Each structure stands twice: as structure tokens, then as C-alpha cells.
């Protein structure tokens, strides 16, 4: 079987979950391979996302690993057998892989939650705001690279999954471009706050008890809580976090941030007042 040159984050996650099941069962890769009548290297390739696994083999492995969570096994089967070729594939080879992994993650998500401190999240950005953000990148992007990133970001905004956003006032006041672009972004946020699938909350500068809960984060819901993902930005790109203990910590962190933020209606009024200041 031909190995994947660059497995997607979703393919890697499937392999990671299978490895965790094997390790929980106390089996080595060699022992798992023997159960399937294959070699240890094949198990290694499956667990690293370099090659796929059929539904029949996946269910056999889950049985050998004594996994009795049928809903979880079915979710893994869906991940293994899904052949979706999403819109983001047209950017493969043109944009960093992390851009495509985020698009795929959004596509399969059951919900999304963002906490933003300095910048408006990409799913809510206007084209002018997004272009200004990408223009500030170091090393500087070529005009073609810049426009590709902006076009990709605008395409990502087509999703309509349940989306909760907590924005700090700093993100609302931080001008990434000129006054016109800033006003356009604030006006867009007011409009989006009225969308049925979006819940937008604001944390003003003068709100108490925020520092202990602050942290920029993106939390993406999977088909099951066990398959949720947290995305954090890093200098080399996006980092995907999927350890259960860390997921629980980020769930708690989001609840803390949400608890000290303004209610959606007050948040909408807050942003609207900022537009009047201009």
C-alpha cells in the first residue's frame, strides 16, 4: 500500500486514537499485528496516519483491545471510511497544511468555541481585516500568497455550525488596519451577533475576575466529547491538542471565561457603542 506523504490532522487523530486503545489494552504493536496477520510496521503506519485502515480491520482491532464503546468505535469507523474531498483541497500545495487541517476540522465539527484576546477570530473577520492581519506576517507574504490566504479565510466562513465566541475588548479596539477597516469589522460583528448559529460575548477591560480565566483558544467539538480538539497558535503553525485531561482543562477554562463575560444582548450593545465612538 502506498504511504501518504502528508497525512491530514484527521488521519493522524484516527491513528492516535487506535494507538491509545492498543496501549490501554497493554498490547505491543507486534502483538496487534499478529492479531491481524500483518507486520508491526503496518500497525505503526496505521497509528501514524501514513496509511488507512478498513472498517473490518478497525472493528477487529477494537474487539481485540476490549473496547466496548460502540458509539466511539462507530465514530472511528466514520473517520476511517470518510472519503470527503472538501473545498479546501484546491489549496493543497498552495497553502501550509495547517490551513487545510483547520478547514477539515471545521467541516466535521459539531460545534466551535473561540476565546480571542487580541484579534477577531478568522471566522468573523471581514476581508479587509483578514488582509491586514496577513499583511503583518513576518516574513512578508507575496501578493499571491496574501490573496490565497484571504480567499481561503473567506471560504471558511461558509460554515453554519453552532459557534460561541468570547471577545476581549482589546480585540475590538486593536486596529490592525485603518479606521475604515476597523469600523467595517465592528459593524460586521454586530450583524453576525444576530445570526441564529452565533453566540457572541464581550469581556470589557473593566470587568472583574477575568485574569484567572484568560487564554486565547479554539475549541472544536467532535462527534463525541472524547474526539474534541483544541487548537492553539504557535510560531510554526497551529497545534492540535487532543489529550483528554487537557480537553477537560480547556472546557473548564471556557466556562470560566463565559461566566465573566457580558450576556449576548449586552455584548451586541457594547460593540454597537464602539462603532458610535468612531
WOTARA-V963593 format. One record per backbone hydrogen bond with DSSP energy under -0.5 kcal/mol. CO is the residue of the C=O (numbers start at 1). NH is the residue of the N-H. E is the energy in kcal/mol with one decimal. If there is no record, write none. Layout:
co=CO nh=NH e=E
co=CO nh=NH e=E
This chain:
co=8 nh=12 e=-2.3
co=9 nh=13 e=-2.3
co=10 nh=14 e=-1.9
co=11 nh=15 e=-1.8
co=12 nh=16 e=-2.5
co=13 nh=17 e=-2.4
co=14 nh=18 e=-2.0
co=15 nh=19 e=-2.3
co=16 nh=20 e=-2.3
co=17 nh=21 e=-2.0
co=18 nh=22 e=-2.2
co=19 nh=23 e=-2.8
co=20 nh=24 e=-2.3
co=21 nh=25 e=-1.5
co=22 nh=27 e=-2.0
co=23 nh=26 e=-1.0
co=28 nh=32 e=-2.2
co=29 nh=33 e=-2.2
co=30 nh=34 e=-2.0
co=31 nh=35 e=-1.5
co=32 nh=36 e=-1.1
co=33 nh=36 e=-0.5
co=33 nh=37 e=-1.0
co=33 nh=38 e=-2.7
co=39 nh=43 e=-1.4
co=40 nh=44 e=-2.2
co=41 nh=45 e=-2.4
co=42 nh=46 e=-2.2
co=43 nh=47 e=-2.6
co=44 nh=48 e=-1.2
co=45 nh=50 e=-1.7
co=45 nh=51 e=-1.2
co=46 nh=49 e=-1.1
co=50 nh=4 e=-3.4
co=54 nh=58 e=-2.6
co=55 nh=59 e=-2.6
co=56 nh=60 e=-1.8
co=57 nh=61 e=-2.6
co=58 nh=62 e=-2.6
co=59 nh=63 e=-2.0
co=60 nh=64 e=-2.5
co=61 nh=65 e=-2.3
co=62 nh=67 e=-2.7
co=63 nh=66 e=-1.4
co=66 nh=68 e=-0.7
co=68 nh=70 e=-1.5
co=69 nh=73 e=-2.4
co=70 nh=74 e=-2.6
co=71 nh=75 e=-1.8
co=72 nh=76 e=-2.1
co=73 nh=77 e=-2.4
co=74 nh=78 e=-2.2
co=75 nh=79 e=-1.9
co=76 nh=80 e=-2.2
co=77 nh=81 e=-2.3
co=78 nh=82 e=-1.5
co=84 nh=86 e=-0.7
co=86 nh=89 e=-2.0
co=87 nh=90 e=-1.4
co=88 nh=91 e=-1.9
co=89 nh=92 e=-1.5
co=91 nh=94 e=-2.4
co=91 nh=95 e=-1.9
co=95 nh=93 e=-0.6
co=96 nh=99 e=-1.4
co=96 nh=100 e=-0.9
co=97 nh=101 e=-2.5
co=98 nh=102 e=-1.9
co=99 nh=103 e=-1.6
co=100 nh=104 e=-2.5
co=101 nh=105 e=-2.4
co=102 nh=106 e=-2.5
co=103 nh=107 e=-2.3
co=104 nh=108 e=-1.7
co=105 nh=109 e=-0.6
co=106 nh=109 e=-0.9
co=110 nh=162 e=-0.5
co=111 nh=221 e=-2.6
co=112 nh=164 e=-2.5
co=113 nh=219 e=-3.6
co=114 nh=166 e=-2.6
co=115 nh=217 e=-1.9
co=116 nh=168 e=-2.6
co=121 nh=124 e=-2.1
co=121 nh=125 e=-0.5
co=122 nh=125 e=-0.9
co=126 nh=130 e=-2.6
co=127 nh=131 e=-2.4
co=128 nh=132 e=-1.9
co=129 nh=133 e=-2.3
co=130 nh=134 e=-2.5
co=131 nh=135 e=-1.9
co=132 nh=136 e=-0.8
co=133 nh=136 e=-0.9
co=134 nh=137 e=-1.4
co=142 nh=146 e=-2.6
co=143 nh=147 e=-2.2
co=144 nh=148 e=-2.1
co=145 nh=149 e=-2.0
co=146 nh=150 e=-2.2
co=147 nh=151 e=-2.6
co=148 nh=152 e=-2.4
co=149 nh=153 e=-2.3
co=150 nh=154 e=-2.3
co=151 nh=155 e=-1.9
co=152 nh=156 e=-1.8
co=153 nh=157 e=-0.7
co=154 nh=157 e=-0.7
co=155 nh=158 e=-1.6
co=156 nh=159 e=-1.2
co=162 nh=112 e=-2.2
co=163 nh=199 e=-2.8
co=164 nh=114 e=-2.6
co=165 nh=167 e=-0.5
co=165 nh=201 e=-2.9
co=166 nh=116 e=-2.7
co=167 nh=203 e=-2.5
co=168 nh=171 e=-1.1
co=168 nh=172 e=-1.0
co=169 nh=173 e=-1.8
co=170 nh=174 e=-2.0
co=173 nh=175 e=-0.6
co=174 nh=176 e=-0.9
co=178 nh=182 e=-2.1
co=179 nh=183 e=-2.5
co=180 nh=184 e=-2.4
co=181 nh=185 e=-2.0
co=182 nh=186 e=-2.3
co=183 nh=187 e=-2.6
co=184 nh=188 e=-1.9
co=185 nh=189 e=-2.0
co=186 nh=190 e=-1.9
co=187 nh=191 e=-1.9
co=188 nh=192 e=-2.7
co=189 nh=193 e=-2.0
co=191 nh=194 e=-1.3
co=192 nh=195 e=-1.9
co=195 nh=198 e=-1.1
co=197 nh=163 e=-3.2
co=198 nh=200 e=-0.5
co=199 nh=165 e=-3.1
co=201 nh=167 e=-3.1
co=202 nh=204 e=-0.6
co=202 nh=262 e=-2.9
co=203 nh=169 e=-2.5
co=204 nh=207 e=-1.4
co=210 nh=213 e=-2.2
co=210 nh=214 e=-0.7
co=211 nh=214 e=-0.7
co=217 nh=115 e=-2.6
co=218 nh=220 e=-0.5
co=218 nh=231 e=-2.9
co=219 nh=113 e=-2.8
co=219 nh=221 e=-0.5
co=220 nh=229 e=-2.5
co=221 nh=110 e=-2.4
co=221 nh=111 e=-0.6
co=224 nh=227 e=-2.1
co=225 nh=228 e=-1.7
co=229 nh=220 e=-3.4
co=230 nh=241 e=-3.2
co=231 nh=218 e=-1.2
co=232 nh=239 e=-3.3
co=234 nh=237 e=-1.9
co=237 nh=234 e=-1.6
co=239 nh=232 e=-2.4
co=239 nh=241 e=-0.5
co=241 nh=230 e=-2.4
co=243 nh=247 e=-2.6
co=244 nh=248 e=-2.4
co=245 nh=249 e=-1.7
co=246 nh=250 e=-2.4
co=247 nh=251 e=-2.3
co=248 nh=252 e=-2.1
co=249 nh=253 e=-2.2
co=250 nh=254 e=-2.4
co=251 nh=255 e=-2.0
co=252 nh=256 e=-2.1
co=253 nh=257 e=-2.3
co=254 nh=258 e=-3.1
co=255 nh=259 e=-2.1
co=256 nh=260 e=-1.1
co=257 nh=260 e=-0.5
co=258 nh=261 e=-1.0
co=263 nh=267 e=-2.6
co=264 nh=268 e=-2.3
co=265 nh=269 e=-2.0
co=266 nh=270 e=-2.2
co=267 nh=271 e=-2.3
co=268 nh=272 e=-2.3
co=269 nh=273 e=-2.2
co=270 nh=274 e=-1.6
co=271 nh=275 e=-1.7
co=272 nh=276 e=-1.4
co=273 nh=277 e=-1.3
co=274 nh=278 e=-0.6
co=275 nh=278 e=-0.8
